[in-house]
Amino acid sequence: MTPRPTPRPRRPHTRPREHTCTVRCVREPLHSAIAARLCRRVRSGEDQVGDHLPSEAELCAEFSTSRRGLPC
């Protein structure tokens, strides 16, 4: 019987941060990137304070992720 290969450790689903670095890409968790983008929308005036957030289904479609990747 052959020994089972050691499974690789799971890495969290991440997306690259916006950066100008060309040497190595620093990554942040996907849920943090989504939360930061939602905050930027409010600060830029695209969304107003007091407006409803998009539904989970809309956020999943916009960010091409599952519900697990969304911030709580």
N, C-alpha and C positions, 0 to 999 in steps of 0.2 A: 504494500500500500504506500502510495506517495504522500508525503506530508502536505498539508494544506498551506497555501501561501498566506503570509501575514497580510491582513487587510490594511489598506492605507487609511490613515485618520481622516475623518470628514472635515472639510473646511467650510466655514459659513459662506453663504451666497453673498458675494460682494461686487461692487461696481467701482471703477476708478474714480478718484476725486478729480475735480477740475483743477488742473495744475499746468505749470509751464515747464516742469522738469522733463528732461529727455533721457535721463540716466536710468531711473527706475520708477515705476508707477506705484505710488502710495495708495493703498486701498482702504476704504471705510465700509462698514456694513451697509447693505442695501437699504435697510429700514432707516438708518441715519441719513442717507442721501435723499430719500423720499421726504422725510420730515424737514430737512433743510430746504428742499425745493418748495415745499408748501409754505414755509415761513417766508422765503424770498418772494413768492407770489403776493403775499399780504403786504410785505414791505414795499414792493414795486407798485402797488395799487391795482394790480391785475385782479385780485380778490380783495374785497373789503372786510374790515373787522366786523364780525357778526354774521357774515355770509355762511351758509352751510357748506361743509366740506363735500367733495364728490363722494359718491357711494363707493363701497369696497370694489364692486364690479368695475366701475369707471376707473378707479385708481389702478386696479390690476391690469386693465387693458392699456392704460396710458403708459405704465412703467414696465409692461411685459413681464409681470411676475405673478406669483400665486398670492393668496391671502397671507401666507406665512411670511412673506417678505415685507408686508406692510407694517408701519409702526402701530403700536397698540393705542 
